[in-house]
Amino acid sequence: MYRCLLGLTLWFFAGSVFSQILPREDAARFCRLLVNDGEQIMPLSVHAKQVMEPTDSLTQEQLFANFILRDGNWQTLCFFPHPTADGTVAWYAPAEELPASLGPEHQKYIREVFPRLLSEVEAGNWANVDTCINRMIQYQCTFGSVPKESAPILPMALGALFSFVCVFLLPSLRLPFYGERSDSYKNVSL
């Protein structure tokens, strides 16, 4: 249901554009931002690839970033994580009622970062746009971290298994597409 509504909204607003479009690199960096859609936390680039098709001149990320930044669509998206008293992480949108536990400096940042970003985009100040986006990514990395005790065990176990296979099993295999196995690595000194 969410994707359908988002798709219809994107279709409706796809024609509206800023007088300035984010450059490819900035749009790609912007789409690295995480958003909590109520079900899961994922980068904007995943949403962009699900609902946008690139045009001849613009990437999916450029189109999606334009949609997010246009007409206040950023106001209701939960971009800003913050730890709560019980050790979980809550995500907040700029337009929602922010709890007093966030503190005035966090509330001010959440309320003002997008308007500043928008003014820098309109002015074409790409260095300042980079700075705003990088600070938002830094904010997410700083306050959106998952406590170590609640980190999932399965991904760590799969990572350990993958490392074991790569380090111990693959070197002993003879794979026909690699040709003959070479033992020349044994003579290399580190």
Secondary structure, DSSP 8 states (H G I E B T S, - for coil): -HHHHHHHHHHHHTT---SS---HHHHHHHTTSEEE-SS-EEEHHHHHHHH----SS--HHHHHHHHHHGGGGGGGSB-EEEE-TTS-EEEE-TTS---GGG-HHHHHHHHHHHHHHHHHHHHT-HHHHHHHHHHHHHHHHHHS---GGGS-HHHHHHHHHHHHIIIIIGGG---GGG-S---GGGG---
